[in-house]
């Protein structure tokens, strides 16, 4: 008898990613693929992307009558993820509830001690094999012992051994057939169909504030160039995908492999544009082949500058020099690709002057987009012990890189927030005042980005305030 599994995204929003596009839950696509192969009936319900409410989720669970409800959480979405599972138990206490994702992987004891009646099992780390093995054991009436799980019984938390990382990523099935493709679009490109994809997993760097390197155990594994590009081609021809975001932290880590991917994309001439992030040093390494990036359809590259202070970069273990970020962004710009960077601010020694220094550095770097973010001390990160004494807000829903939860020694959190918003405003108004100097491609891109920031993002109030006359004229001409 088939068992029904309903995978639900938590309805969490903070006005950042959703302002740029509607992003599919790639992790669920992979978990669903493995479950389908094992004979389960699976549905992905992306309540987050559809801006559905908890009442909508309740009705959906009633309609689907699942045997299993699973969700996943990062730190700021944890509360909403648990509410999803609580609703599932209210609809039917016999529903088996699963919780995966970065935060539960590390903080399973805290979650299970508090929510053990709501969360039946936590899936730690990669979920594809673990979820399938776990459910096979549960429905066979066996004692759950799959590697990579945690659960609570009688107030006692049990954690099985770690599951080894999946060695061959080419073998992982993805349930693209379950994706509601009409829901996913990159908003700067009208009528686009957007896919989120993975070409590799992991990061070998040691950034102290990051969650990804911990989740992937500071290792890097990759799909073969042929496997990855053939999937891009399949999504393009089968589902009309014309924008793909590579979700990897460092897709460019292996130069030989990455150049092979670029060469294959150039040869296939797909009607497809690619968004990605990578490291500054990989861009510097690839300075001689940046033309290939552009020819392969790379539309937008994010690199993390992170700080205007070399001392802070060293504290972050970024293994990066300030001048290197400038050179990398110049290379991206010269290739005609949209450049983006960010600054992680709000450390205990932050001041208005240091934030102003970040704005000046951002202008000097001259990316097309820059964001000024409030550091979020993930409770499992290396930097957490240093920042813990300065935390004023312990509501996980605010650990979203927007709302400051750290109080610097010489600033209130309210003042910090005002300065972060002012930093964005000062940078962006300066950028828009020079829009007529941009190429036609970048000019049109920035017009669409401005429209989104004004209408859909957490920065909308800042964008609608007092502004230079040149920017007013720009908005009047292109946005209104």
Buried (B, 14 or more C-beta within 10 A) or exposed (E): EEBBBBBBBBBBBBEBEBBBBBBBBBBBBBBBBBBBEBEBBBBBBBBBBBEBEBEBBBBBBEEBEBBBBBBBBBBBBBBBBBBBBBBBBEBEEEBBBBBBBBBBBBBBEBBBEEBBEBBBBBBBBBBBBBBBBBBBBBBEEEEBEBBBBBBBEEEEBEBBEEBEBBEEBEEBBBBBEBBEBEEBBBBBBEEBBBBBBBBBBBBEBEBBBBBBBBBBEEEBBBBBBEBBBBBBBEBBEEBBBBBBBBBBBBBBBBEEBBBBBBBBBBEBEBEBBBBBBBBBBBBEBBEEBBEBBBBBBBBBBBBBBBBBBEEBBEBBBBBBBBEBBBBBBBBBBEBBBBBBBBBBBBBBEBBBEBBBBBBBBBBEBBBBBBBBBBBBBBBBBBBBEBBEEBBEBEEBBBBBBBBBBBBBEBBEBEBBBBBBBBBBBBBBBBBBBEBEEBEEEBBEBBBBBBBBBBEBBBBBEBBEEEBEEBBEEBBEEBBE
